[in-house]
Amino acid sequence: MENKTTNIIGMAIKLAIIVPILILGLSVMFSGVHVENSAPEVVEEFREGGLLTSTTMFSFVAIGLCAFLVLAFFVILLITQPKKAIKSILGIILVGILYVILNAIGTADTNETLRLAEDVQVEQSVIDSSTAGIWTAAITLIVGIAAILLGPVINLVRKN
């Protein structure tokens, strides 16, 4: 496939996933229902209503579609450019290892330090897993930004 065609297909897929999620998410955010300020009946009606249900269901569908697209991307990449595919898969494995290490380390956070409500108490393993995921995403983001910023500098140094 031509590179321009691939870019157009990629953009169409992104828009087909992102635009509905943004519209539904913003609809939920600006619905006017606030758990702390609204009457319990209003909150319960909103929780059982169509807007929140459709947003949740569409989010699950979008996550499933994205997971399928990632797998399809790797299969196509393995067929067309095996060297790049192996590098990409190794990167994902390294991030997975980082997550497992951070999850094993755990966190000092507890239900009390997070100030969770009495009816929203979670197990320590959930807190550890969430913290590990947040740290993994932050580290990956920092490394990605560093690679983007330092890539041209390293190329200049190599040429000279």
VMD Tcl script that builds the backbone (N, CA, C; Angstrom):
set m [mol new atoms 480]
animate dup $m
set s [atomselect $m all]
$s set {name element resname resid chain x y z} {
  {N N MET 1 A 0.832 -1.174 0.000}
  {CA C MET 1 A 0.000 0.000 0.000}
  {C C MET 1 A 0.880 1.241 0.000}
  {N N GLU 2 A 0.415 2.232 -0.648}
  {CA C GLU 2 A 1.141 3.488 -0.710}
  {C C GLU 2 A 1.099 4.174 0.661}
  {N N ASN 3 A 2.178 4.876 0.983}
  {CA C ASN 3 A 2.298 5.516 2.292}
  {C C ASN 3 A 1.179 6.527 2.542}
  {N N LYS 4 A 0.794 7.293 1.507}
  {CA C LYS 4 A -0.267 8.289 1.655}
  {C C LYS 4 A -1.600 7.614 1.976}
  {N N THR 5 A -1.878 6.507 1.301}
  {CA C THR 5 A -3.113 5.764 1.547}
  {C C THR 5 A -3.135 5.228 2.970}
  {N N THR 6 A -2.004 4.706 3.422}
  {CA C THR 6 A -1.910 4.181 4.779}
  {C C THR 6 A -2.163 5.284 5.804}
  {N N ASN 7 A -1.604 6.463 5.562}
  {CA C ASN 7 A -1.817 7.584 6.480}
  {C C ASN 7 A -3.280 8.004 6.528}
  {N N ILE 8 A -3.944 8.006 5.379}
  {CA C ILE 8 A -5.363 8.381 5.328}
  {C C ILE 8 A -6.211 7.361 6.079}
  {N N ILE 9 A -5.915 6.077 5.884}
  {CA C ILE 9 A -6.653 5.025 6.592}
  {C C ILE 9 A -6.437 5.156 8.098}
  {N N GLY 10 A -5.189 5.384 8.499}
  {CA C GLY 10 A -4.880 5.555 9.921}
  {C C GLY 10 A -5.616 6.732 10.530}
  {N N MET 11 A -5.660 7.845 9.821}
  {CA C MET 11 A -6.357 9.038 10.315}
  {C C MET 11 A -7.857 8.776 10.421}
  {N N ALA 12 A -8.426 8.074 9.451}
  {CA C ALA 12 A -9.858 7.761 9.492}
  {C C ALA 12 A -10.187 6.876 10.692}
  {N N ILE 13 A -9.334 5.889 10.961}
  {CA C ILE 13 A -9.555 5.009 12.112}
  {C C ILE 13 A -9.468 5.809 13.409}
  {N N LYS 14 A -8.455 6.669 13.515}
  {CA C LYS 14 A -8.309 7.497 14.723}
  {C C LYS 14 A -9.541 8.367 14.938}
  {N N LEU 15 A -9.993 9.025 13.886}
  {CA C LEU 15 A -11.156 9.903 14.017}
  {C C LEU 15 A -12.415 9.117 14.364}
  {N N ALA 16 A -12.562 7.926 13.784}
  {CA C ALA 16 A -13.745 7.107 14.054}
  {C C ALA 16 A -13.793 6.657 15.509}
  {N N ILE 17 A -12.645 6.555 16.150}
  {CA C ILE 17 A -12.605 6.151 17.555}
  {C C ILE 17 A -12.634 7.373 18.472}
  {N N ILE 18 A -11.840 8.385 18.158}
  {CA C ILE 18 A -11.650 9.515 19.069}
  {C C ILE 18 A -12.863 10.439 19.130}
  {N N VAL 19 A -13.439 10.792 17.991}
  {CA C VAL 19 A -14.528 11.778 17.979}
  {C C VAL 19 A -15.738 11.318 18.804}
  {N N PRO 20 A -16.256 10.104 18.603}
  {CA C PRO 20 A -17.401 9.695 19.438}
  {C C PRO 20 A -17.063 9.627 20.926}
  {N N ILE 21 A -15.861 9.161 21.264}
  {CA C ILE 21 A -15.467 9.094 22.675}
  {C C ILE 21 A -15.414 10.500 23.277}
  {N N LEU 22 A -14.850 11.446 22.538}
  {CA C LEU 22 A -14.798 12.825 23.035}
  {C C LEU 22 A -16.197 13.401 23.233}
  {N N ILE 23 A -17.064 13.188 22.263}
  {CA C ILE 23 A -18.428 13.725 22.360}
  {C C ILE 23 A -19.159 13.112 23.552}
  {N N LEU 24 A -19.095 11.787 23.680}
  {CA C LEU 24 A -19.777 11.129 24.794}
  {C C LEU 24 A -19.148 11.507 26.132}
  {N N GLY 25 A -17.823 11.541 26.180}
  {CA C GLY 25 A -17.146 11.903 27.426}
  {C C GLY 25 A -17.473 13.313 27.876}
  {N N LEU 26 A -17.456 14.250 26.936}
  {CA C LEU 26 A -17.805 15.630 27.280}
  {C C LEU 26 A -19.276 15.747 27.677}
  {N N SER 27 A -20.137 14.947 27.054}
  {CA C SER 27 A -21.556 14.953 27.430}
  {C C SER 27 A -21.732 14.509 28.877}
  {N N VAL 28 A -20.973 13.492 29.283}
  {CA C VAL 28 A -21.048 13.023 30.667}
  {C C VAL 28 A -20.488 14.086 31.611}
  {N N MET 29 A -19.347 14.668 31.228}
  {CA C MET 29 A -18.705 15.661 32.100}
  {C C MET 29 A -19.576 16.894 32.316}
  {N N PHE 30 A -20.252 17.341 31.270}
  {CA C PHE 30 A -21.037 18.564 31.363}
  {C C PHE 30 A -22.537 18.296 31.494}
  {N N SER 31 A -22.902 17.120 31.989}
  {CA C SER 31 A -24.316 16.773 32.135}
  {C C SER 31 A -24.981 17.535 33.274}
  {N N GLY 32 A -24.186 18.095 34.159}
  {CA C GLY 32 A -24.751 18.839 35.281}
  {C C GLY 32 A -24.965 17.999 36.518}
  {N N VAL 33 A -24.690 16.693 36.438}
  {CA C VAL 33 A -24.853 15.823 37.595}
  {C C VAL 33 A -23.503 15.708 38.298}
  {N N HIS 34 A -23.488 16.091 39.578}
  {CA C HIS 34 A -22.279 15.999 40.385}
  {C C HIS 34 A -22.589 15.121 41.589}
  {N N VAL 35 A -21.756 14.123 41.812}
  {CA C VAL 35 A -22.014 13.158 42.878}
  {C C VAL 35 A -22.087 13.847 44.236}
  {N N GLU 36 A -21.236 14.815 44.467}
  {CA C GLU 36 A -21.196 15.462 45.780}
  {C C GLU 36 A -22.340 16.451 45.987}
  {N N ASN 37 A -22.775 17.126 44.931}
  {CA C ASN 37 A -23.757 18.209 45.078}
  {C C ASN 37 A -25.181 17.817 44.709}
  {N N SER 38 A -25.354 16.797 43.886}
  {CA C SER 38 A -26.691 16.442 43.401}
  {C C SER 38 A -27.398 15.518 44.387}
  {N N ALA 39 A -28.708 15.505 44.274}
  {CA C ALA 39 A -29.514 14.619 45.116}
  {C C ALA 39 A -29.234 13.162 44.747}
  {N N PRO 40 A -29.307 12.257 45.725}
  {CA C PRO 40 A -29.030 10.839 45.440}
  {C C PRO 40 A -29.916 10.257 44.337}
  {N N GLU 41 A -31.167 10.717 44.262}
  {CA C GLU 41 A -32.066 10.205 43.220}
  {C C GLU 41 A -31.575 10.613 41.830}
  {N N VAL 42 A -31.078 11.838 41.721}
  {CA C VAL 42 A -30.583 12.343 40.436}
  {C C VAL 42 A -29.337 11.566 40.016}
  {N N VAL 43 A -28.459 11.318 40.978}
  {CA C VAL 43 A -27.231 10.571 40.685}
  {C C VAL 43 A -27.569 9.152 40.258}
  {N N GLU 44 A -28.504 8.520 40.967}
  {CA C GLU 44 A -28.895 7.144 40.632}
  {C C GLU 44 A -29.557 7.091 39.256}
  {N N GLU 45 A -30.399 8.064 38.945}
  {CA C GLU 45 A -31.047 8.124 37.630}
  {C C GLU 45 A -30.005 8.299 36.524}
  {N N PHE 46 A -29.019 9.152 36.776}
  {CA C PHE 46 A -27.949 9.370 35.795}
  {C C PHE 46 A -27.113 8.102 35.619}
  {N N ARG 47 A -26.817 7.429 36.738}
  {CA C ARG 47 A -26.012 6.211 36.699}
  {C C ARG 47 A -26.702 5.122 35.882}
  {N N GLU 48 A -28.009 5.044 35.992}
  {CA C GLU 48 A -28.768 4.024 35.268}
  {C C GLU 48 A -29.217 4.504 33.890}
  {N N GLY 49 A -28.990 5.757 33.567}
  {CA C GLY 49 A -29.470 6.344 32.317}
  {C C GLY 49 A -28.676 5.920 31.098}
  {N N GLY 50 A -29.179 6.336 29.965}
  {CA C GLY 50 A -28.600 5.941 28.686}
  {C C GLY 50 A -27.273 6.593 28.358}
  {N N LEU 51 A -27.071 7.839 28.790}
  {CA C LEU 51 A -25.841 8.550 28.440}
  {C C LEU 51 A -24.616 7.877 29.047}
  {N N LEU 52 A -24.659 7.603 30.335}
  {CA C LEU 52 A -23.512 6.971 30.990}
  {C C LEU 52 A -23.316 5.546 30.487}
  {N N THR 53 A -24.412 4.826 30.284}
  {CA C THR 53 A -24.318 3.460 29.779}
  {C C THR 53 A -23.723 3.431 28.379}
  {N N SER 54 A -24.186 4.311 27.506}
  {CA C SER 54 A -23.659 4.322 26.138}
  {C C SER 54 A -22.196 4.745 26.119}
  {N N THR 55 A -21.823 5.693 26.972}
  {CA C THR 55 A -20.425 6.109 27.042}
  {C C THR 55 A -19.547 4.958 27.509}
  {N N THR 56 A -19.991 4.251 28.530}
  {CA C THR 56 A -19.225 3.118 29.048}
  {C C THR 56 A -19.107 2.018 28.003}
  {N N MET 57 A -20.211 1.673 27.367}
  {CA C MET 57 A -20.178 0.604 26.369}
  {C C MET 57 A -19.306 0.986 25.179}
  {N N PHE 58 A -19.426 2.213 24.710}
  {CA C PHE 58 A -18.606 2.639 23.580}
  {C C PHE 58 A -17.135 2.651 23.962}
  {N N SER 59 A -16.837 3.004 25.217}
  {CA C SER 59 A -15.445 2.972 25.677}
  {C C SER 59 A -14.902 1.553 25.639}
  {N N PHE 60 A -15.691 0.583 26.094}
  {CA C PHE 60 A -15.251 -0.815 26.052}
  {C C PHE 60 A -15.038 -1.280 24.612}
  {N N VAL 61 A -15.943 -0.905 23.732}
  {CA C VAL 61 A -15.803 -1.271 22.316}
  {C C VAL 61 A -14.553 -0.627 21.728}
  {N N ALA 62 A -14.309 0.631 22.062}
  {CA C ALA 62 A -13.126 1.329 21.547}
  {C C ALA 62 A -11.841 0.680 22.051}
  {N N ILE 63 A -11.817 0.293 23.315}
  {CA C ILE 63 A -10.631 -0.377 23.865}
  {C C ILE 63 A -10.414 -1.709 23.160}
  {N N GLY 64 A -11.476 -2.474 22.950}
  {CA C GLY 64 A -11.354 -3.743 22.237}
  {C C GLY 64 A -10.886 -3.552 20.805}
  {N N LEU 65 A -11.435 -2.553 20.130}
  {CA C LEU 65 A -11.032 -2.257 18.757}
  {C C LEU 65 A -9.566 -1.845 18.699}
  {N N CYS 66 A -9.145 -1.031 19.642}
  {CA C CYS 66 A -7.733 -0.612 19.677}
  {C C CYS 66 A -6.815 -1.806 19.918}
  {N N ALA 67 A -7.206 -2.704 20.811}
  {CA C ALA 67 A -6.395 -3.901 21.056}
  {C C ALA 67 A -6.299 -4.746 19.787}
  {N N PHE 68 A -7.419 -4.898 19.076}
  {CA C PHE 68 A -7.403 -5.638 17.816}
  {C C PHE 68 A -6.497 -4.966 16.792}
  {N N LEU 69 A -6.581 -3.638 16.692}
  {CA C LEU 69 A -5.754 -2.909 15.723}
  {C C LEU 69 A -4.266 -3.029 16.046}
  {N N VAL 70 A -3.923 -3.031 17.326}
  {CA C VAL 70 A -2.513 -3.210 17.707}
  {C C VAL 70 A -2.028 -4.587 17.271}
  {N N LEU 71 A -2.826 -5.611 17.532}
  {CA C LEU 71 A -2.439 -6.964 17.116}
  {C C LEU 71 A -2.344 -7.064 15.598}
  {N N ALA 72 A -3.296 -6.475 14.895}
  {CA C ALA 72 A -3.252 -6.493 13.429}
  {C C ALA 72 A -2.022 -5.748 12.922}
  {N N PHE 73 A -1.690 -4.626 13.560}
  {CA C PHE 73 A -0.501 -3.862 13.186}
  {C C PHE 73 A 0.745 -4.730 13.300}
  {N N PHE 74 A 0.874 -5.465 14.392}
  {CA C PHE 74 A 2.066 -6.287 14.566}
  {C C PHE 74 A 2.123 -7.440 13.568}
  {N N VAL 75 A 0.993 -8.027 13.255}
  {CA C VAL 75 A 0.983 -9.107 12.263}
  {C C VAL 75 A 1.400 -8.566 10.898}
  {N N ILE 76 A 0.819 -7.441 10.502}
  {CA C ILE 76 A 1.177 -6.840 9.206}
  {C C ILE 76 A 2.637 -6.413 9.200}
  {N N LEU 77 A 3.098 -5.834 10.307}
  {CA C LEU 77 A 4.488 -5.393 10.392}
  {C C LEU 77 A 5.446 -6.581 10.360}
  {N N LEU 78 A 5.070 -7.680 11.003}
  {CA C LEU 78 A 5.914 -8.883 10.966}
  {C C LEU 78 A 6.060 -9.412 9.549}
  {N N ILE 79 A 5.001 -9.292 8.768}
  {CA C ILE 79 A 5.042 -9.775 7.386}
  {C C ILE 79 A 5.849 -8.830 6.501}
  {N N THR 80 A 5.612 -7.518 6.648}
  {CA C THR 80 A 6.232 -6.559 5.731}
  {C C THR 80 A 7.618 -6.096 6.171}
  {N N GLN 81 A 7.810 -5.868 7.463}
  {CA C GLN 81 A 9.095 -5.367 7.969}
  {C C GLN 81 A 9.440 -6.076 9.280}
  {N N PRO 82 A 9.950 -7.304 9.189}
  {CA C PRO 82 A 10.168 -8.093 10.405}
  {C C PRO 82 A 11.155 -7.462 11.394}
  {N N LYS 83 A 12.166 -6.761 10.898}
  {CA C LYS 83 A 13.156 -6.159 11.797}
  {C C LYS 83 A 12.515 -5.091 12.691}
  {N N LYS 84 A 11.707 -4.214 12.094}
  {CA C LYS 84 A 11.013 -3.178 12.864}
  {C C LYS 84 A 10.009 -3.797 13.834}
  {N N ALA 85 A 9.340 -4.848 13.385}
  {CA C ALA 85 A 8.341 -5.495 14.228}
  {C C ALA 85 A 8.986 -6.083 15.474}
  {N N ILE 86 A 10.131 -6.711 15.309}
  {CA C ILE 86 A 10.814 -7.311 16.455}
  {C C ILE 86 A 11.252 -6.220 17.434}
  {N N LYS 87 A 11.738 -5.088 16.920}
  {CA C LYS 87 A 12.112 -3.971 17.796}
  {C C LYS 87 A 10.887 -3.452 18.562}
  {N N SER 88 A 9.773 -3.336 17.877}
  {CA C SER 88 A 8.550 -2.851 18.530}
  {C C SER 88 A 8.087 -3.816 19.612}
  {N N ILE 89 A 8.110 -5.091 19.305}
  {CA C ILE 89 A 7.688 -6.100 20.275}
  {C C ILE 89 A 8.629 -6.110 21.476}
  {N N LEU 90 A 9.937 -5.971 21.240}
  {CA C LEU 90 A 10.889 -5.905 22.350}
  {C C LEU 90 A 10.616 -4.686 23.231}
  {N N GLY 91 A 10.259 -3.561 22.617}
  {CA C GLY 91 A 9.918 -2.369 23.393}
  {C C GLY 91 A 8.721 -2.608 24.294}
  {N N ILE 92 A 7.707 -3.277 23.767}
  {CA C ILE 92 A 6.519 -3.572 24.569}
  {C C ILE 92 A 6.862 -4.544 25.695}
  {N N ILE 93 A 7.714 -5.516 25.403}
  {CA C ILE 93 A 8.138 -6.462 26.440}
  {C C ILE 93 A 8.897 -5.730 27.546}
  {N N LEU 94 A 9.786 -4.796 27.171}
  {CA C LEU 94 A 10.529 -4.026 28.176}
  {C C LEU 94 A 9.592 -3.194 29.051}
  {N N VAL 95 A 8.585 -2.585 28.448}
  {CA C VAL 95 A 7.617 -1.813 29.228}
  {C C VAL 95 A 6.830 -2.748 30.154}
  {N N GLY 96 A 6.495 -3.936 29.672}
  {CA C GLY 96 A 5.816 -4.922 30.515}
  {C C GLY 96 A 6.668 -5.341 31.704}
  {N N ILE 97 A 7.959 -5.535 31.460}
  {CA C ILE 97 A 8.876 -5.891 32.546}
  {C C ILE 97 A 8.962 -4.745 33.557}
  {N N LEU 98 A 9.041 -3.508 33.065}
  {CA C LEU 98 A 9.063 -2.342 33.954}
  {C C LEU 98 A 7.813 -2.313 34.827}
  {N N TYR 99 A 6.644 -2.578 34.230}
  {CA C TYR 99 A 5.393 -2.593 34.990}
  {C C TYR 99 A 5.422 -3.668 36.076}
  {N N VAL 100 A 5.890 -4.861 35.726}
  {CA C VAL 100 A 5.933 -5.959 36.701}
  {C C VAL 100 A 6.857 -5.598 37.863}
  {N N ILE 101 A 8.013 -5.003 37.551}
  {CA C ILE 101 A 8.951 -4.601 38.607}
  {C C ILE 101 A 8.315 -3.542 39.510}
  {N N LEU 102 A 7.711 -2.520 38.908}
  {CA C LEU 102 A 7.073 -1.465 39.705}
  {C C LEU 102 A 5.904 -2.010 40.523}
  {N N ASN 103 A 5.172 -2.962 39.976}
  {CA C ASN 103 A 4.063 -3.573 40.701}
  {C C ASN 103 A 4.588 -4.387 41.880}
  {N N ALA 104 A 5.722 -5.076 41.683}
  {CA C ALA 104 A 6.310 -5.869 42.763}
  {C C ALA 104 A 6.841 -4.969 43.882}
  {N N ILE 105 A 7.365 -3.806 43.515}
  {CA C ILE 105 A 7.861 -2.863 44.521}
  {C C ILE 105 A 6.707 -2.355 45.384}
  {N N GLY 106 A 5.568 -2.118 44.768}
  {CA C GLY 106 A 4.398 -1.653 45.505}
  {C C GLY 106 A 4.433 -0.158 45.749}
  {N N THR 107 A 3.594 0.282 46.661}
  {CA C THR 107 A 3.491 1.705 46.985}
  {C C THR 107 A 3.169 1.872 48.458}
  {N N ALA 108 A 3.447 3.043 48.965}
  {CA C ALA 108 A 3.122 3.346 50.355}
  {C C ALA 108 A 1.684 3.843 50.494}
  {N N ASP 109 A 1.008 4.083 49.383}
  {CA C ASP 109 A -0.368 4.576 49.432}
  {C C ASP 109 A -1.304 3.522 50.012}
  {N N THR 110 A -2.302 3.988 50.731}
  {CA C THR 110 A -3.352 3.126 51.269}
  {C C THR 110 A -4.693 3.804 51.013}
  {N N ASN 111 A -5.765 3.126 51.397}
  {CA C ASN 111 A -7.092 3.733 51.275}
  {C C ASN 111 A -7.172 5.035 52.072}
  {N N GLU 112 A -6.508 5.056 53.218}
  {CA C GLU 112 A -6.551 6.244 54.075}
  {C C GLU 112 A -5.757 7.398 53.462}
  {N N THR 113 A -4.544 7.114 52.954}
  {CA C THR 113 A -3.732 8.199 52.393}
  {C C THR 113 A -4.340 8.744 51.105}
  {N N LEU 114 A -5.088 7.910 50.395}
  {CA C LEU 114 A -5.768 8.374 49.185}
  {C C LEU 114 A -7.104 9.045 49.499}
  {N N ARG 115 A -7.503 8.978 50.764}
  {CA C ARG 115 A -8.756 9.577 51.243}
  {C C ARG 115 A -9.970 9.058 50.476}
  {N N LEU 116 A -10.002 7.744 50.295}
  {CA C LEU 116 A -11.142 7.141 49.611}
  {C C LEU 116 A -12.336 7.088 50.555}
  {N N ALA 117 A -13.510 7.241 50.008}
  {CA C ALA 117 A -14.728 7.170 50.811}
  {C C ALA 117 A -14.883 5.762 51.375}
  {N N GLU 118 A -15.647 5.654 52.449}
  {CA C GLU 118 A -15.829 4.358 53.111}
  {C C GLU 118 A -16.433 3.315 52.176}
  {N N ASP 119 A -17.307 3.729 51.277}
  {CA C ASP 119 A -17.955 2.771 50.383}
  {C C ASP 119 A -17.145 2.516 49.110}
  {N N VAL 120 A -15.939 3.090 49.010}
  {CA C VAL 120 A -15.109 2.915 47.819}
  {C C VAL 120 A -13.747 2.341 48.211}
  {N N GLN 121 A -13.695 1.532 49.233}
  {CA C GLN 121 A -12.433 0.938 49.671}
  {C C GLN 121 A -11.980 -0.119 48.662}
  {N N VAL 122 A -10.670 -0.150 48.382}
  {CA C VAL 122 A -10.119 -1.124 47.442}
  {C C VAL 122 A -8.987 -1.884 48.116}
  {N N GLU 123 A -8.632 -3.011 47.533}
  {CA C GLU 123 A -7.544 -3.814 48.086}
  {C C GLU 123 A -6.207 -3.164 47.774}
  {N N GLN 124 A -5.204 -3.497 48.580}
  {CA C GLN 124 A -3.875 -2.922 48.391}
  {C C GLN 124 A -3.299 -3.298 47.029}
  {N N SER 125 A -3.628 -4.492 46.530}
  {CA C SER 125 A -3.108 -4.914 45.225}
  {C C SER 125 A -3.627 -4.014 44.099}
  {N N VAL 126 A -4.849 -3.522 44.235}
  {CA C VAL 126 A -5.407 -2.606 43.234}
  {C C VAL 126 A -4.650 -1.281 43.262}
  {N N ILE 127 A -4.353 -0.797 44.450}
  {CA C ILE 127 A -3.596 0.452 44.580}
  {C C ILE 127 A -2.192 0.269 44.014}
  {N N ASP 128 A -1.543 -0.863 44.337}
  {CA C ASP 128 A -0.197 -1.138 43.811}
  {C C ASP 128 A -0.204 -1.199 42.288}
  {N N SER 129 A -1.191 -1.899 41.733}
  {CA C SER 129 A -1.285 -2.051 40.280}
  {C C SER 129 A -1.538 -0.709 39.594}
  {N N SER 130 A -2.430 0.088 40.166}
  {CA C SER 130 A -2.716 1.403 39.584}
  {C C SER 130 A -1.495 2.306 39.633}
  {N N THR 131 A -0.801 2.303 40.757}
  {CA C THR 131 A 0.398 3.127 40.893}
  {C C THR 131 A 1.472 2.675 39.917}
  {N N ALA 132 A 1.644 1.360 39.775}
  {CA C ALA 132 A 2.630 0.839 38.822}
  {C C ALA 132 A 2.274 1.254 37.402}
  {N N GLY 133 A 0.996 1.220 37.057}
  {CA C GLY 133 A 0.572 1.641 35.724}
  {C C GLY 133 A 0.816 3.115 35.476}
  {N N ILE 134 A 0.538 3.930 36.482}
  {CA C ILE 134 A 0.771 5.376 36.338}
  {C C ILE 134 A 2.259 5.657 36.163}
  {N N TRP 135 A 3.100 5.019 36.997}
  {CA C TRP 135 A 4.549 5.229 36.882}
  {C C TRP 135 A 5.086 4.710 35.556}
  {N N THR 136 A 4.575 3.573 35.101}
  {CA C THR 136 A 5.012 3.030 33.810}
  {C C THR 136 A 4.672 3.996 32.684}
  {N N ALA 137 A 3.456 4.524 32.698}
  {CA C ALA 137 A 3.056 5.490 31.666}
  {C C ALA 137 A 3.915 6.748 31.733}
  {N N ALA 138 A 4.191 7.233 32.941}
  {CA C ALA 138 A 5.000 8.448 33.089}
  {C C ALA 138 A 6.426 8.229 32.594}
  {N N ILE 139 A 7.030 7.112 32.973}
  {CA C ILE 139 A 8.400 6.817 32.538}
  {C C ILE 139 A 8.456 6.650 31.029}
  {N N THR 140 A 7.488 5.942 30.470}
  {CA C THR 140 A 7.442 5.748 29.021}
  {C C THR 140 A 7.278 7.084 28.302}
  {N N LEU 141 A 6.434 7.946 28.828}
  {CA C LEU 141 A 6.234 9.270 28.237}
  {C C LEU 141 A 7.519 10.099 28.290}
  {N N ILE 142 A 8.207 10.074 29.414}
  {CA C ILE 142 A 9.458 10.827 29.553}
  {C C ILE 142 A 10.515 10.302 28.591}
  {N N VAL 143 A 10.643 8.984 28.493}
  {CA C VAL 143 A 11.621 8.393 27.568}
  {C C VAL 143 A 11.262 8.743 26.123}
  {N N GLY 144 A 9.984 8.707 25.783}
  {CA C GLY 144 A 9.557 9.063 24.428}
  {C C GLY 144 A 9.854 10.509 24.083}
  {N N ILE 145 A 9.554 11.408 25.009}
  {CA C ILE 145 A 9.842 12.828 24.768}
  {C C ILE 145 A 11.345 13.055 24.655}
  {N N ALA 146 A 12.127 12.382 25.514}
  {CA C ALA 146 A 13.587 12.510 25.439}
  {C C ALA 146 A 14.101 12.010 24.094}
  {N N ALA 147 A 13.540 10.904 23.602}
  {CA C ALA 147 A 13.967 10.375 22.303}
  {C C ALA 147 A 13.630 11.348 21.175}
  {N N ILE 148 A 12.461 11.958 21.247}
  {CA C ILE 148 A 12.069 12.927 20.217}
  {C C ILE 148 A 12.986 14.145 20.239}
  {N N LEU 149 A 13.292 14.636 21.436}
  {CA C LEU 149 A 14.117 15.835 21.551}
  {C C LEU 149 A 15.597 15.568 21.291}
  {N N LEU 150 A 16.096 14.415 21.747}
  {CA C LEU 150 A 17.527 14.128 21.618}
  {C C LEU 150 A 17.887 13.436 20.308}
  {N N GLY 151 A 16.908 12.898 19.596}
  {CA C GLY 151 A 17.182 12.216 18.329}
  {C C GLY 151 A 17.921 13.077 17.325}
  {N N PRO 152 A 17.420 14.266 17.023}
  {CA C PRO 152 A 18.135 15.128 16.070}
  {C C PRO 152 A 19.536 15.522 16.553}
  {N N VAL 153 A 19.690 15.735 17.849}
  {CA C VAL 153 A 21.002 16.103 18.395}
  {C C VAL 153 A 21.992 14.955 18.209}
  {N N ILE 154 A 21.556 13.748 18.498}
  {CA C ILE 154 A 22.429 12.579 18.333}
  {C C ILE 154 A 22.790 12.389 16.866}
  {N N ASN 155 A 21.836 12.590 15.967}
  {CA C ASN 155 A 22.130 12.481 14.529}
  {C C ASN 155 A 23.148 13.522 14.087}
  {N N LEU 156 A 23.064 14.739 14.618}
  {CA C LEU 156 A 24.047 15.772 14.288}
  {C C LEU 156 A 25.439 15.390 14.783}
  {N N VAL 157 A 25.511 14.840 15.978}
  {CA C VAL 157 A 26.806 14.439 16.538}
  {C C VAL 157 A 27.404 13.292 15.729}
  {N N ARG 158 A 26.591 12.345 15.308}
  {CA C ARG 158 A 27.080 11.203 14.518}
  {C C ARG 158 A 27.619 11.646 13.167}
  {N N LYS 159 A 26.978 12.620 12.549}
  {CA C LYS 159 A 27.409 13.082 11.227}
  {C C LYS 159 A 28.741 13.814 11.298}
  {N N ASN 160 A 29.016 14.482 12.397}
  {CA C ASN 160 A 30.261 15.264 12.518}
  {C C ASN 160 A 31.327 14.497 13.187}
}
mol reanalyze $m
mol bondsrecalc $m
mol representation Tube
mol addrep $m
